[in-house]
Structures are given as C-alpha cells and as structure tokens.
Amino acid sequence: MDYRKGEALKLLLSLLKIAYQHYGKLRSPFGADTLLKETDTPESAVAKLFASAKRKDTPYGTLSHCLQQLPSEGQIHATAIEVQNLLISGRKQEALQRAQEGQLWGPALVLASQLGNQFYIDTVKQMAVRQLVAGSPLRTLCLLIAGQPAEVFSTGTSIDSLNVSEQHTQIGANCMLNDWEENLAVITANRTKDDELVIIHLGDCLWRERSEITAAHICYLVAEANFESYSDSSRLCLLGADHWKFPRTYASAEAIQRTELYEYSKVLGNSQFILLPFQPYKLVYAYMLAEVGKISDSLKYCQAILKSLKTGRAPEVETWKQLILSLEDRIRIHQQGGYAANLAPAKLVDKLLNFFDSTAHRVVGSLPPPAPSASNGNFQGNDQFHQQTGPRVSASQSTMAMSSLMPSSSMEPISDWAGRGADGKMTMHNRSVSEPDFGRTPR
C-alpha cells in the first residue's frame, strides 16, 4: 500500500470514528438550529479532520494560493471615484456594473444587496470567478452560496484573462482535486442547499480521474449517498473497495469490517436501522470465518445475520435467509461429526465454497447489464435495495442535478471509467481459490 492510499484509509477510519461518536451522523440536516455550539456538531468534527489531514500533507513553507492578481491601488482608487460619481447622479445599476468591472467588490456587494437577490447572486459569482483561484475552498464556498454549483468544477479562473497569471491558471486546473480535503471541509462546515450533490460529484471525479476510491467513498459517506447492490451504477458497495476495478475480489474481510462499523454507528442512532444492501456481504464474511477455522464464530455470525433480517420483507431477503440457513446447517452437521469425525475446517470450507460459488450471483448480484451509452447523460440508479430508513440522496436525484455540473465526456457510467486499465481496456483480475466469484452468471 502506497503512502497516499494509506493516508486516505486512515482518514476513512477516523471518519467512521466520528460517525460512531455522533450516532451515525456526519452532518446536521440543512437548516438545523445554528445556535448550537460549533464544537457540538458532527460537521465540525468532520471539517477539523479534513483540514488537519491537508495540513499534515502539505510540505513546510508551501503557500496556498486563493487570490488572483488584484488591480493596483491606483486602479481601485479611480474605480471608487467613478462609482461614487455614478451614485451621486442616481445611476445605481451603472455604479454596480462599474464596481464589478473594477473589482471593487465591497461596494459592489452592498449595491447588489439593495438592487435585489438576483443582482446579489450575480455579483457574488463574479467576485468568486474573477478574484479567487479555481479550486480554492474560498471560491468553492462563495459559488455555493451564490447557488452556482456548476462553476465549482470549472477550470476557468477569470472573465478577464489579462488579470490571471499562467501559474495561477495551472494551479486552478487541478486544485479542486489536489485540495479535495479542504474543499470537503469547507462544504461540510458551511451547509448550503443541495451541497451533497456537489460532494458526490467531487467523489466521482476523484474516482474517475485519480482512481482514489477511498477518497471517493469518504465523499459519498459525508454526502449520505446510498449503499447499493453490485450494479452498473453503484457507487457504494463496500467501504474502501473498488468493485469495478476488482469485481472478483473486492469483498475483502477489511472492507466488510469497515462497512459493518458504519452500519453499527447508524444502529446506535436508530436501533431499527438495517443496511439492507450490506447483508449479503455478511454471509460472505461468515464463509471467511469458517475458512480460517473459526467455525463457532461463523455460526454466531449467521445467527446475527438472521436476527437482523427477521423483519425484512423484500423478495431477495428470503433468498438470503435460505443461503444463511444452509450454511448454518452445514456448520452444525460438521460440529456434530456428520461429515467425518475428524474433518478439518478447511475441508468443510471446500464443500461450502463449492456450494457458495454456484449461488454467489444470488447473494451479491451477477455482473451488471451492458452499460448504457454515454449519450444517455445520466447514471441509472439501482432501486432494488435501499436502507430501511430511506435514502437521503438517491442515484437518480444526484445524477439529475449533477448533469448540469458534468461535461458530456464525464457522463459515462461508472463501469466505463472505473474498470479500465492503462491500455483503456476493461481489466478482469484473477481471484484466489478462497474468494467467491461475484461475477459469475447463473448456471
């Protein structure tokens, strides 16, 4: 594991700790009581985590660029006189326009607030685009306050290119992803309407352009995106696991454990909560326990899964119950000496894996259907599974809003950009003997 991946994984585990401490919450609802002390809210803890992570990762002496080149003192003074003369003549809108052109943003914002909400929004947008470097957290927040999420991911830095240095342009092009921790911190700490959709798109960009799956999953968690079954549009299956790059081996014990930590934090806040798409992976984990000889633990785990599925009424739940009961019966028979008096656990697992390999597609899903063409313009969400408490951000909701943020080249299904190798071809990795084949088609 390289350094960057290790740091992202530490960040994910720290985020899960915050979720545990705040009963499964990482952000307060939009419009929640702002009189609460900032230190009492989960978003405050999340923002501090991301901000500190970025500071530790920044070399000593590195400057953070957020301002573009400003007009000279003489230019600002001349603009102020012009604005003043226009106001004396009662020409308020012309004064606003001149203040915007001369980047005299203080008076411009005051005038815009007097002229109406639309003038104010337009002025904030112009200030962010013309004065602040693309990708900087300050610019990100100003654009979200102005209701301009599409501009957040823009690489353009100014309407007036003469005021932008080449160095700042280059910095701005990559800054949003380079500084994703600080951008996520500023969005989390300062809620704006529908900002979760921007966070989801940030995660998509990290996954697509940087192959930083753990960082992407961190974004999805903060945005409260849905966990989904293995499908053509799934973002979240198991935390920190790339189910598209490694479709046969992504369900590792560590990824299952991380996801179970998240589920447990949600249960602390709501004892009736069940992360339904995650339940089949618990069956996989029960097999893993049996494989390493922890037969009793595997049996207890089966019983715990059955208890959590007790109230489930979806058709697929019955299938899962039957598979769990089948494993439970085989373990009991083994414990009672039904296979042979001294049958080793590994031999039991060989029998179990042969059984499981033939039915794996019934548990976590077969390979996804053919990917829709890029011209469709939207990810198609899988509605088969949902959290019992109801989704905060559905796949269809997020992508409908994100369609205005993403250029056409980024509208490919997740399967198209997440599973390609360096040669542009889909990579299919070999699985170990002990790993169930999640991608098998029904026989």
Secondary structure, DSSP 8 states (H G I E B T S, - for coil): --HHHHHHHHHHHHHHHHHHHTTT-SS--TT--TTS-GGGSHHHHHHHHHHHHHHHHS-TT-----B-----HHHHHHHHHHHHHHHHTT-HHHHHHHHHHTT-HHHHHHHHHHH-HHHHHHHHHHHHHHHB-TT-HHHHHHHHHTT-GGGTT-----SSGGGS-HHHHHHHHHHHHHTHHHHHHHHHHS--TTHHHHHHHHHHHHHHHH--HHHHHHHHHHTTB-B--SSTT-SBSSTT--TTTSTTT---HHHHHHHHHHHHHHHHH-TT---GGGHHHHHHHHHHHHHTT-HHHHHHHHHHHHHHTTT--SHHHHHHHHHHHHHHHHHHHHHTTSS-TT--HHHHHHHHHHHHHTTHHHHH--S------GGG-S-----S---TT--SB-HHHHHHHHTTTS-GGG-S-HHHHHSB-TTSSB------TTS--TT----
